[in-house]
């Protein structure tokens, strides 16, 4: 029997559940919902669940994917509502389906990043950010567990596939398609670059929303 996947959204207070806590939350939710799934082997077996693209704390999403092994005899159609009832507020399971495409085909992520300004967006903010992200190279320093120094440098520009800009009275909205992995680009690094290169454009508040995951041809990944 093939593995199964669910699609779920994460919003509100649930955005502040960390990745590891989210995994534990789902493991308990399967148990509370009475949905039998495959467990790992060994001395300390636990429910097998896997999320290919962990979501940063504070980010919202409408397109999260989790893989697991559903026991025979359980109807996939019943899984979304049964799980949602057992999950915290803000996590909603929208679909359950058989896993067909490998995770290696998941290549890009569409994010909506909203930079908000209490006193109104600075004059020329949209054009300045457009110019910054339009450079041939934009190198930032990020934390790295692999590097001996604990830090590594990353050029953001090759990892940005597309950016659409919308200027508002009190915000600048960036609709972005970014590389998902090998390496992936966390949009929080773009905010760091904006703060470093254009400090006057640093927002008072920023929100990150994961809108869609895409394959190499920029089609929705299922």
Secondary structure in CASP SS format (residue, H / E / C, confidence):
PFRMAT SS
TARGET T0000
AUTHOR 0000-0000-0000
METHOD secondary structure of the structure
MODEL  1
X C 1.00
X C 1.00
X C 1.00
X E 1.00
X E 1.00
X E 1.00
X E 1.00
X E 1.00
X E 1.00
X E 1.00
X C 1.00
X H 1.00
X H 1.00
X H 1.00
X H 1.00
X H 1.00
X C 1.00
X C 1.00
X H 1.00
X H 1.00
X H 1.00
X H 1.00
X H 1.00
X H 1.00
X H 1.00
X H 1.00
X H 1.00
X H 1.00
X H 1.00
X H 1.00
X H 1.00
X H 1.00
X C 1.00
X C 1.00
X C 1.00
X C 1.00
X E 1.00
X C 1.00
X E 1.00
X C 1.00
X C 1.00
X C 1.00
X C 1.00
X C 1.00
X C 1.00
X C 1.00
X E 1.00
X C 1.00
X E 1.00
X E 1.00
X C 1.00
X C 1.00
X C 1.00
X C 1.00
X C 1.00
X C 1.00
X C 1.00
X C 1.00
X C 1.00
X E 1.00
X E 1.00
X E 1.00
X E 1.00
X E 1.00
X E 1.00
X E 1.00
X E 1.00
X E 1.00
X C 1.00
X E 1.00
X C 1.00
X C 1.00
X C 1.00
X C 1.00
X C 1.00
X H 1.00
X H 1.00
X H 1.00
X H 1.00
X H 1.00
X H 1.00
X H 1.00
X H 1.00
X H 1.00
X H 1.00
X H 1.00
X C 1.00
X C 1.00
X C 1.00
X C 1.00
X E 1.00
X E 1.00
X E 1.00
X E 1.00
X E 1.00
X E 1.00
X E 1.00
X E 1.00
X C 1.00
X C 1.00
X C 1.00
X C 1.00
X H 1.00
X H 1.00
X H 1.00
X C 1.00
X C 1.00
X E 1.00
X E 1.00
X E 1.00
X E 1.00
X E 1.00
X E 1.00
X E 1.00
X E 1.00
X E 1.00
X C 1.00
X C 1.00
X C 1.00
X C 1.00
X C 1.00
X C 1.00
X C 1.00
X C 1.00
X H 1.00
X H 1.00
X H 1.00
X H 1.00
X H 1.00
X H 1.00
X H 1.00
X H 1.00
X H 1.00
X C 1.00
X C 1.00
X C 1.00
X C 1.00
X C 1.00
X E 1.00
X E 1.00
X E 1.00
X E 1.00
X E 1.00
X C 1.00
X C 1.00
X C 1.00
X C 1.00
X C 1.00
X C 1.00
X C 1.00
X E 1.00
X E 1.00
X E 1.00
X E 1.00
X E 1.00
X C 1.00
X H 1.00
X H 1.00
X H 1.00
X E 1.00
X E 1.00
X E 1.00
X E 1.00
X E 1.00
X E 1.00
X E 1.00
X E 1.00
X C 1.00
X C 1.00
X C 1.00
X E 1.00
X E 1.00
X E 1.00
X E 1.00
X E 1.00
X E 1.00
X E 1.00
X E 1.00
X E 1.00
X C 1.00
X C 1.00
X C 1.00
X C 1.00
X C 1.00
X C 1.00
X C 1.00
X H 1.00
X H 1.00
X H 1.00
X H 1.00
X H 1.00
X H 1.00
X H 1.00
X H 1.00
X H 1.00
X H 1.00
X H 1.00
X C 1.00
X H 1.00
X H 1.00
X H 1.00
X C 1.00
X C 1.00
X C 1.00
X E 1.00
X E 1.00
X E 1.00
X E 1.00
X E 1.00
X E 1.00
X E 1.00
X E 1.00
X E 1.00
X E 1.00
X C 1.00
X C 1.00
X C 1.00
X C 1.00
X C 1.00
X E 1.00
X C 1.00
X C 1.00
END
